[in-house]
Amino acid sequence: MPAKPKRKAVKAKSPAKKAKRPVKKAKRAVKPKGVPRVPEHMHTITPHLVVKSTSDAIAFYQKAFGAIEHYRMPMPDGAIMHAEIQIGDSVFFMNDEIMGAKSPQSLGGSPITVHLQVEDVDALWNQAVTAGCQVAMPLADMFWGDRYGILVDPFGHLWSMASHIEDVPPEEMGKRAEAAMAEMMGGGAPQQ
């Protein structure tokens, strides 16, 4: 088989050499005096849920979780481009399926679970189920010391909720975890 001819190496030109003017760095936004970078009602992490109908979801979350609507920003066609909702002390954002954003209903489910840590999980659980949430994982006392369960709302979002009922020391939690995993795997309690 004949040898392949060698190609001459071509040196790539640097993009900086092509540009006639230097690239300007983005200017940092100037913080007006007295305006906090993080508003007082916000936390570091804020969920942003996409739904097929933000208006319907807001009404549902008010009924199921006692949500409070802060505001919504409709587009000219009536779609909601942004809404701010609060449950307990936490704010989250919502919008309709716009600009390529897809909801769990369009995606066939959600890999994300929004967690609610509350005083009375049984009361909130019953309220949410009565409002129309489906049970994904029944509410139960868990080995780590929470009463915990998972629901799915009519818009495809998963909501875990819990009330802390017991402080479990790490060594005891390890034993309980082992027993719980053995039971989940169908083997019953582990052999001692």
Summary of the structure (lengths in Angstrom):
residues: 192
radius of gyration: 25.7
end to end distance: 69.0
largest distance: 80.4
contacts: 433
relative contact order: 0.12
helix: 24%
strand: 28%
